[in-house]
Amino acid sequence: MSGHTAAGDTRTRLLATALRLFSKHGVGATSLQMIADELGVTKAAVYYHFKTKDEITEAVAAPALQELIQRMDEAERQRTRGAQIDHALSGFVDLIVRYRSLIALFNSDPGIMRAIDRSLDGVENFAARMRTLLVGPSPSLDAALTVNVLLAGLALAGGAPEQASLDDETLREHLFDIGRRMLGRPKRRPVKV
């Protein structure tokens, strides 16, 4: 294995370990030394990849944020308003399901929120962009409140420990259907096999 590949593998394992420790202890209570000990490396090895815990926290959140931005880009290119809404909603739900432990941390730890704010510095407000995709640029008060409840509620439900035993497809289907109902979208027809 080349040195570059080994370094990439260590970085990947470091981020997975950090997420696991953040989920267990919180961002604030997790130290770089704890991450190094759990990973079985020296603290210097952690410093080789990241200079601060904030950098690790940002790197843990980055893939989900990049995917969300990509899904919003794709949604904006859909031809019909309904397709835009469904694509944005399904993308948001997919991220909730794929990054359950990160979403649970997002729901409970202000340290991850600070990291997300830092990593998005200079980038448009992704929550405002998602709200616009789902309810348009000038929603009624009812629609504006509904979309805020929808986004927070889906994330809270998807990251809830009580849902941890649900398989991905069941969780995805239920969250998507709840989102469609809250947005007043027509009921989906079952897919014929």
PyRosetta script that sets phi, psi and omega in degrees:
from pyrosetta import init, pose_from_sequence

init()
pose = pose_from_sequence("MSGHTAAGDTRTRLLATALRLFSKHGVGATSLQMIADELGVTKAAVYYHFKTKDEITEAVAAPALQELIQRMDEAERQRTRGAQIDHALSGFVDLIVRYRSLIALFNSDPGIMRAIDRSLDGVENFAARMRTLLVGPSPSLDAALTVNVLLAGLALAGGAPEQASLDDETLREHLFDIGRRMLGRPKRRPVKV")
pose.set_psi(1, 134.7)
pose.set_omega(1, -179.6)
pose.set_phi(2, -72.1)
pose.set_psi(2, 160.4)
pose.set_omega(2, 178.8)
pose.set_phi(3, -61.5)
pose.set_psi(3, -36.7)
pose.set_omega(3, -179.8)
pose.set_phi(4, -64.8)
pose.set_psi(4, -42.4)
pose.set_omega(4, 179.9)
pose.set_phi(5, -67.2)
pose.set_psi(5, -41.5)
pose.set_omega(5, 178.9)
pose.set_phi(6, -63.0)
pose.set_psi(6, -41.0)
pose.set_omega(6, 178.5)
pose.set_phi(7, -64.8)
pose.set_psi(7, -40.2)
pose.set_omega(7, 178.1)
pose.set_phi(8, -65.1)
pose.set_psi(8, -40.1)
pose.set_omega(8, 178.5)
pose.set_phi(9, -65.5)
pose.set_psi(9, -42.1)
pose.set_omega(9, 177.9)
pose.set_phi(10, -62.4)
pose.set_psi(10, -42.6)
pose.set_omega(10, 179.5)
pose.set_phi(11, -62.6)
pose.set_psi(11, -43.7)
pose.set_omega(11, 178.8)
pose.set_phi(12, -62.0)
pose.set_psi(12, -45.9)
pose.set_omega(12, 178.6)
pose.set_phi(13, -65.1)
pose.set_psi(13, -37.4)
pose.set_omega(13, 178.7)
pose.set_phi(14, -61.6)
pose.set_psi(14, -45.2)
pose.set_omega(14, -179.5)
pose.set_phi(15, -66.7)
pose.set_psi(15, -40.0)
pose.set_omega(15, 177.6)
pose.set_phi(16, -64.4)
pose.set_psi(16, -41.2)
pose.set_omega(16, 178.1)
pose.set_phi(17, -64.9)
pose.set_psi(17, -44.4)
pose.set_omega(17, 178.7)
pose.set_phi(18, -59.9)
pose.set_psi(18, -44.7)
pose.set_omega(18, 179.9)
pose.set_phi(19, -61.6)
pose.set_psi(19, -43.2)
pose.set_omega(19, 179.2)
pose.set_phi(20, -61.0)
pose.set_psi(20, -45.4)
pose.set_omega(20, 179.6)
pose.set_phi(21, -69.5)
pose.set_psi(21, -39.4)
pose.set_omega(21, 176.4)
pose.set_phi(22, -59.6)
pose.set_psi(22, -42.1)
pose.set_omega(22, -179.0)
pose.set_phi(23, -65.5)
pose.set_psi(23, -35.3)
pose.set_omega(23, -177.4)
pose.set_phi(24, -81.1)
pose.set_psi(24, -43.5)
pose.set_omega(24, -171.9)
pose.set_phi(25, -112.3)
pose.set_psi(25, -14.4)
pose.set_omega(25, -172.8)
pose.set_phi(26, 92.0)
pose.set_psi(26, 155.9)
pose.set_omega(26, -178.9)
pose.set_phi(27, -63.2)
pose.set_psi(27, -47.2)
pose.set_omega(27, -176.5)
pose.set_phi(28, -62.2)
pose.set_psi(28, -33.7)
pose.set_omega(28, -176.2)
pose.set_phi(29, -91.1)
pose.set_psi(29, -2.2)
pose.set_omega(29, 179.0)
pose.set_phi(30, -97.2)
pose.set_psi(30, 124.3)
pose.set_omega(30, -179.5)
pose.set_phi(31, -101.1)
pose.set_psi(31, 162.7)
pose.set_omega(31, 174.6)
pose.set_phi(32, -61.2)
pose.set_psi(32, -35.7)
pose.set_omega(32, 178.7)
pose.set_phi(33, -64.3)
pose.set_psi(33, -40.0)
pose.set_omega(33, 177.4)
pose.set_phi(34, -61.5)
pose.set_psi(34, -42.0)
pose.set_omega(34, 179.1)
pose.set_phi(35, -63.6)
pose.set_psi(35, -46.4)
pose.set_omega(35, 179.2)
pose.set_phi(36, -60.1)
pose.set_psi(36, -46.6)
pose.set_omega(36, -179.5)
pose.set_phi(37, -61.2)
pose.set_psi(37, -45.8)
pose.set_omega(37, -179.4)
pose.set_phi(38, -63.5)
pose.set_psi(38, -36.6)
pose.set_omega(38, -179.2)
pose.set_phi(39, -79.5)
pose.set_psi(39, -19.5)
pose.set_omega(39, -179.0)
pose.set_phi(40, 79.1)
pose.set_psi(40, 32.7)
pose.set_omega(40, 178.1)
pose.set_phi(41, -128.5)
pose.set_psi(41, 173.3)
pose.set_omega(41, 176.5)
pose.set_phi(42, -80.6)
pose.set_psi(42, 160.9)
pose.set_omega(42, 175.8)
pose.set_phi(43, -62.5)
pose.set_psi(43, -32.1)
pose.set_omega(43, 177.1)
pose.set_phi(44, -61.5)
pose.set_psi(44, -35.4)
pose.set_omega(44, 178.2)
pose.set_phi(45, -65.8)
pose.set_psi(45, -35.9)
pose.set_omega(45, 176.3)
pose.set_phi(46, -66.7)
pose.set_psi(46, -43.8)
pose.set_omega(46, 179.4)
pose.set_phi(47, -63.5)
pose.set_psi(47, -25.8)
pose.set_omega(47, 177.5)
pose.set_phi(48, -60.9)
pose.set_psi(48, -36.6)
pose.set_omega(48, -177.1)
pose.set_phi(49, -92.7)
pose.set_psi(49, -36.4)
pose.set_omega(49, -175.3)
pose.set_phi(50, -143.3)
pose.set_psi(50, 134.8)
pose.set_omega(50, -178.7)
pose.set_phi(51, -83.5)
pose.set_psi(51, -25.2)
pose.set_omega(51, -177.7)
pose.set_phi(52, -140.9)
pose.set_psi(52, 162.5)
pose.set_omega(52, 175.0)
pose.set_phi(53, -65.4)
pose.set_psi(53, -33.0)
pose.set_omega(53, 176.8)
pose.set_phi(54, -58.9)
pose.set_psi(54, -41.3)
pose.set_omega(54, 178.1)
pose.set_phi(55, -63.0)
pose.set_psi(55, -39.0)
pose.set_omega(55, 178.2)
pose.set_phi(56, -65.1)
pose.set_psi(56, -45.2)
pose.set_omega(56, -178.9)
pose.set_phi(57, -60.8)
pose.set_psi(57, -44.0)
pose.set_omega(57, 177.1)
pose.set_phi(58, -61.8)
pose.set_psi(58, -41.9)
pose.set_omega(58, -178.8)
pose.set_phi(59, -67.9)
pose.set_psi(59, -32.2)
pose.set_omega(59, 176.9)
pose.set_phi(60, -64.6)
pose.set_psi(60, -40.7)
pose.set_omega(60, -177.0)
pose.set_phi(61, -82.6)
pose.set_psi(61, -22.0)
pose.set_omega(61, -171.6)
pose.set_phi(62, -56.0)
pose.set_psi(62, -46.4)
pose.set_omega(62, -177.7)
pose.set_phi(63, -59.8)
pose.set_psi(63, -40.7)
pose.set_omega(63, 179.6)
pose.set_phi(64, -65.6)
pose.set_psi(64, -42.2)
pose.set_omega(64, 179.7)
pose.set_phi(65, -65.3)
pose.set_psi(65, -41.6)
pose.set_omega(65, 178.5)
pose.set_phi(66, -63.5)
pose.set_psi(66, -41.1)
pose.set_omega(66, 178.0)
pose.set_phi(67, -65.0)
pose.set_psi(67, -40.0)
pose.set_omega(67, 179.8)
pose.set_phi(68, -63.6)
pose.set_psi(68, -43.9)
pose.set_omega(68, 178.2)
pose.set_phi(69, -62.4)
pose.set_psi(69, -41.3)
pose.set_omega(69, 177.9)
pose.set_phi(70, -62.2)
pose.set_psi(70, -43.0)
pose.set_omega(70, 179.7)
pose.set_phi(71, -65.9)
pose.set_psi(71, -36.2)
pose.set_omega(71, 177.5)
pose.set_phi(72, -67.1)
pose.set_psi(72, -39.5)
pose.set_omega(72, 175.4)
pose.set_phi(73, -58.0)
pose.set_psi(73, -46.4)
pose.set_omega(73, 179.6)
pose.set_phi(74, -63.1)
pose.set_psi(74, -42.1)
pose.set_omega(74, -179.2)
pose.set_phi(75, -61.6)
pose.set_psi(75, -41.4)
pose.set_omega(75, -179.7)
pose.set_phi(76, -64.1)
pose.set_psi(76, -23.5)
pose.set_omega(76, 179.7)
pose.set_phi(77, -87.2)
pose.set_psi(77, -4.6)
pose.set_omega(77, 179.2)
pose.set_phi(78, -67.8)
pose.set_psi(78, 148.6)
pose.set_omega(78, -172.0)
pose.set_phi(79, -76.0)
pose.set_psi(79, -34.0)
pose.set_omega(79, -177.2)
pose.set_phi(80, -113.3)
pose.set_psi(80, 157.4)
pose.set_omega(80, 179.0)
pose.set_phi(81, -60.7)
pose.set_psi(81, -42.8)
pose.set_omega(81, 179.0)
pose.set_phi(82, -61.0)
pose.set_psi(82, -41.4)
pose.set_omega(82, 178.7)
pose.set_phi(83, -67.0)
pose.set_psi(83, -36.4)
pose.set_omega(83, 176.5)
pose.set_phi(84, -61.6)
pose.set_psi(84, -47.0)
pose.set_omega(84, -178.9)
pose.set_phi(85, -61.9)
pose.set_psi(85, -50.1)
pose.set_omega(85, -177.8)
pose.set_phi(86, -62.9)
pose.set_psi(86, -39.2)
pose.set_omega(86, -179.6)
pose.set_phi(87, -67.6)
pose.set_psi(87, -43.6)
pose.set_omega(87, 178.7)
pose.set_phi(88, -64.7)
pose.set_psi(88, -44.8)
pose.set_omega(88, -179.8)
pose.set_phi(89, -64.3)
pose.set_psi(89, -46.5)
pose.set_omega(89, -179.1)
pose.set_phi(90, -64.8)
pose.set_psi(90, -35.3)
pose.set_omega(90, 176.8)
pose.set_phi(91, -64.8)
pose.set_psi(91, -42.1)
pose.set_omega(91, 178.1)
pose.set_phi(92, -63.9)
pose.set_psi(92, -45.1)
pose.set_omega(92, 179.4)
pose.set_phi(93, -64.3)
pose.set_psi(93, -43.5)
pose.set_omega(93, 178.2)
pose.set_phi(94, -56.5)
pose.set_psi(94, -42.6)
pose.set_omega(94, 178.8)
pose.set_phi(95, -65.6)
pose.set_psi(95, -41.1)
pose.set_omega(95, 177.6)
pose.set_phi(96, -58.2)
pose.set_psi(96, -45.3)
pose.set_omega(96, -177.8)
pose.set_phi(97, -69.5)
pose.set_psi(97, -45.9)
pose.set_omega(97, -176.7)
pose.set_phi(98, -67.5)
pose.set_psi(98, -34.6)
pose.set_omega(98, -176.8)
pose.set_phi(99, -113.8)
pose.set_psi(99, 46.1)
pose.set_omega(99, -176.4)
pose.set_phi(100, -52.9)
pose.set_psi(100, -47.0)
pose.set_omega(100, -176.1)
pose.set_phi(101, -67.8)
pose.set_psi(101, -34.9)
pose.set_omega(101, 176.6)
pose.set_phi(102, -68.3)
pose.set_psi(102, -41.0)
pose.set_omega(102, 179.0)
pose.set_phi(103, -64.1)
pose.set_psi(103, -41.3)
pose.set_omega(103, 177.5)
pose.set_phi(104, -61.2)
pose.set_psi(104, -41.3)
pose.set_omega(104, 178.2)
pose.set_phi(105, -66.3)
pose.set_psi(105, -43.2)
pose.set_omega(105, 177.9)
pose.set_phi(106, -56.1)
pose.set_psi(106, -39.7)
pose.set_omega(106, -178.3)
pose.set_phi(107, -72.1)
pose.set_psi(107, -21.7)
pose.set_omega(107, -170.3)
pose.set_phi(108, -121.7)
pose.set_psi(108, -10.1)
pose.set_omega(108, -171.5)
pose.set_phi(109, -128.4)
pose.set_psi(109, 116.3)
pose.set_omega(109, 179.9)
pose.set_phi(110, -65.5)
pose.set_psi(110, -20.0)
pose.set_omega(110, 178.7)
pose.set_phi(111, -62.5)
pose.set_psi(111, -36.9)
pose.set_omega(111, 179.6)
pose.set_phi(112, -72.2)
pose.set_psi(112, -34.6)
pose.set_omega(112, 177.5)
pose.set_phi(113, -64.2)
pose.set_psi(113, -41.1)
pose.set_omega(113, 178.0)
pose.set_phi(114, -62.6)
pose.set_psi(114, -39.8)
pose.set_omega(114, 179.7)
pose.set_phi(115, -65.6)
pose.set_psi(115, -40.5)
pose.set_omega(115, 179.2)
pose.set_phi(116, -64.8)
pose.set_psi(116, -43.9)
pose.set_omega(116, 177.7)
pose.set_phi(117, -59.6)
pose.set_psi(117, -42.0)
pose.set_omega(117, 179.1)
pose.set_phi(118, -66.2)
pose.set_psi(118, -42.9)
pose.set_omega(118, -176.4)
pose.set_phi(119, -70.5)
pose.set_psi(119, -21.7)
pose.set_omega(119, 179.0)
pose.set_phi(120, -97.1)
pose.set_psi(120, 6.6)
pose.set_omega(120, -179.2)
pose.set_phi(121, -54.3)
pose.set_psi(121, 123.4)
pose.set_omega(121, -179.7)
pose.set_phi(122, 87.9)
pose.set_psi(122, -9.3)
pose.set_omega(122, 177.9)
pose.set_phi(123, -97.9)
pose.set_psi(123, 145.4)
pose.set_omega(123, -179.3)
pose.set_phi(124, -55.5)
pose.set_psi(124, 154.7)
pose.set_omega(124, -180.0)
pose.set_phi(125, -65.4)
pose.set_psi(125, 108.2)
pose.set_omega(125, -174.8)
pose.set_phi(126, -67.6)
pose.set_psi(126, -29.1)
pose.set_omega(126, 177.9)
pose.set_phi(127, -67.4)
pose.set_psi(127, -41.2)
pose.set_omega(127, 177.9)
pose.set_phi(128, -65.0)
pose.set_psi(128, -39.2)
pose.set_omega(128, 178.9)
pose.set_phi(129, -64.2)
pose.set_psi(129, -42.3)
pose.set_omega(129, 178.8)
pose.set_phi(130, -65.1)
pose.set_psi(130, -41.3)
pose.set_omega(130, 178.3)
pose.set_phi(131, -60.9)
pose.set_psi(131, -42.2)
pose.set_omega(131, 178.9)
pose.set_phi(132, -63.4)
pose.set_psi(132, -41.1)
pose.set_omega(132, 177.9)
pose.set_phi(133, -61.5)
pose.set_psi(133, -38.3)
pose.set_omega(133, -174.4)
pose.set_phi(134, -83.2)
pose.set_psi(134, -34.4)
pose.set_omega(134, -175.9)
pose.set_phi(135, -129.4)
pose.set_psi(135, 6.1)
pose.set_omega(135, 177.4)
pose.set_phi(136, 89.6)
pose.set_psi(136, 171.8)
pose.set_omega(136, -173.9)
pose.set_phi(137, -76.5)
pose.set_psi(137, -23.0)
pose.set_omega(137, -178.1)
pose.set_phi(138, -132.9)
pose.set_psi(138, 67.9)
pose.set_omega(138, -175.8)
pose.set_phi(139, -73.8)
pose.set_psi(139, 157.1)
pose.set_omega(139, 172.0)
pose.set_phi(140, -65.7)
pose.set_psi(140, 165.8)
pose.set_omega(140, 177.5)
pose.set_phi(141, -58.6)
pose.set_psi(141, -42.4)
pose.set_omega(141, 179.6)
pose.set_phi(142, -60.0)
pose.set_psi(142, -46.6)
pose.set_omega(142, -179.5)
pose.set_phi(143, -66.4)
pose.set_psi(143, -38.8)
pose.set_omega(143, 179.3)
pose.set_phi(144, -64.3)
pose.set_psi(144, -42.7)
pose.set_omega(144, 177.9)
pose.set_phi(145, -68.4)
pose.set_psi(145, -40.8)
pose.set_omega(145, -180.0)
pose.set_phi(146, -60.0)
pose.set_psi(146, -46.0)
pose.set_omega(146, -177.2)
pose.set_phi(147, -67.6)
pose.set_psi(147, -34.0)
pose.set_omega(147, 176.2)
pose.set_phi(148, -66.2)
pose.set_psi(148, -43.0)
pose.set_omega(148, 176.7)
pose.set_phi(149, -64.0)
pose.set_psi(149, -41.5)
pose.set_omega(149, -179.9)
pose.set_phi(150, -59.1)
pose.set_psi(150, -53.4)
pose.set_omega(150, -176.4)
pose.set_phi(151, -63.8)
pose.set_psi(151, -46.6)
pose.set_omega(151, 179.5)
pose.set_phi(152, -67.2)
pose.set_psi(152, -42.1)
pose.set_omega(152, -177.9)
pose.set_phi(153, -65.8)
pose.set_psi(153, -43.3)
pose.set_omega(153, 178.4)
pose.set_phi(154, -62.4)
pose.set_psi(154, -43.8)
pose.set_omega(154, 179.4)
pose.set_phi(155, -64.4)
pose.set_psi(155, -42.8)
pose.set_omega(155, -179.8)
pose.set_phi(156, -64.5)
pose.set_psi(156, -45.6)
pose.set_omega(156, -179.3)
pose.set_phi(157, -66.8)
pose.set_psi(157, -43.3)
pose.set_omega(157, -178.1)
pose.set_phi(158, -67.3)
pose.set_psi(158, -30.7)
pose.set_omega(158, 179.8)
pose.set_phi(159, -94.2)
pose.set_psi(159, 0.9)
pose.set_omega(159, -176.7)
pose.set_phi(160, -68.9)
pose.set_psi(160, 137.4)
pose.set_omega(160, 179.1)
pose.set_phi(161, -58.1)
pose.set_psi(161, -30.6)
pose.set_omega(161, -179.9)
pose.set_phi(162, -64.1)
pose.set_psi(162, -22.0)
pose.set_omega(162, -179.0)
pose.set_phi(163, -94.7)
pose.set_psi(163, -0.2)
pose.set_omega(163, -174.9)
pose.set_phi(164, -58.2)
pose.set_psi(164, -29.2)
pose.set_omega(164, -177.7)
pose.set_phi(165, -82.6)
pose.set_psi(165, -11.5)
pose.set_omega(165, 178.9)
pose.set_phi(166, -70.4)
pose.set_psi(166, 139.0)
pose.set_omega(166, 174.6)
pose.set_phi(167, -71.5)
pose.set_psi(167, 157.6)
pose.set_omega(167, -174.3)
pose.set_phi(168, -56.7)
pose.set_psi(168, -45.3)
pose.set_omega(168, -175.0)
pose.set_phi(169, -66.0)
pose.set_psi(169, -40.2)
pose.set_omega(169, 178.3)
pose.set_phi(170, -63.4)
pose.set_psi(170, -47.3)
pose.set_omega(170, 179.0)
pose.set_phi(171, -61.4)
pose.set_psi(171, -45.3)
pose.set_omega(171, -179.5)
pose.set_phi(172, -59.1)
pose.set_psi(172, -48.7)
pose.set_omega(172, -177.4)
pose.set_phi(173, -60.9)
pose.set_psi(173, -45.6)
pose.set_omega(173, -178.5)
pose.set_phi(174, -67.7)
pose.set_psi(174, -44.5)
pose.set_omega(174, 179.4)
pose.set_phi(175, -63.3)
pose.set_psi(175, -41.9)
pose.set_omega(175, 179.6)
pose.set_phi(176, -63.5)
pose.set_psi(176, -44.9)
pose.set_omega(176, 179.7)
pose.set_phi(177, -64.1)
pose.set_psi(177, -40.2)
pose.set_omega(177, 177.0)
pose.set_phi(178, -62.1)
pose.set_psi(178, -44.8)
pose.set_omega(178, 178.9)
pose.set_phi(179, -60.4)
pose.set_psi(179, -44.3)
pose.set_omega(179, 178.9)
pose.set_phi(180, -61.9)
pose.set_psi(180, -43.4)
pose.set_omega(180, 179.3)
pose.set_phi(181, -62.2)
pose.set_psi(181, -44.4)
pose.set_omega(181, -178.5)
pose.set_phi(182, -64.1)
pose.set_psi(182, -30.6)
pose.set_omega(182, 179.4)
pose.set_phi(183, -87.9)
pose.set_psi(183, 0.2)
pose.set_omega(183, 178.9)
pose.set_phi(184, 72.5)
pose.set_psi(184, 24.4)
pose.set_omega(184, 178.9)
pose.set_phi(185, -78.5)
pose.set_psi(185, 150.5)
pose.set_omega(185, 179.7)
pose.set_phi(186, -63.7)
pose.set_psi(186, 152.1)
pose.set_omega(186, 179.4)
pose.set_phi(187, -63.3)
pose.set_psi(187, 137.5)
pose.set_omega(187, 179.3)
pose.set_phi(188, -73.9)
pose.set_psi(188, 142.9)
pose.set_omega(188, 173.7)
pose.set_phi(189, -81.9)
pose.set_psi(189, 141.7)
pose.set_omega(189, 178.1)
pose.set_phi(190, -60.7)
pose.set_psi(190, 144.0)
pose.set_omega(190, 177.5)
pose.set_phi(191, -78.0)
pose.set_psi(191, 127.7)
pose.set_omega(191, 179.1)
pose.set_phi(192, -84.3)
pose.set_psi(192, 132.9)
pose.set_omega(192, -178.8)
pose.set_phi(193, -100.7)
pose.dump_pdb("model.pdb")
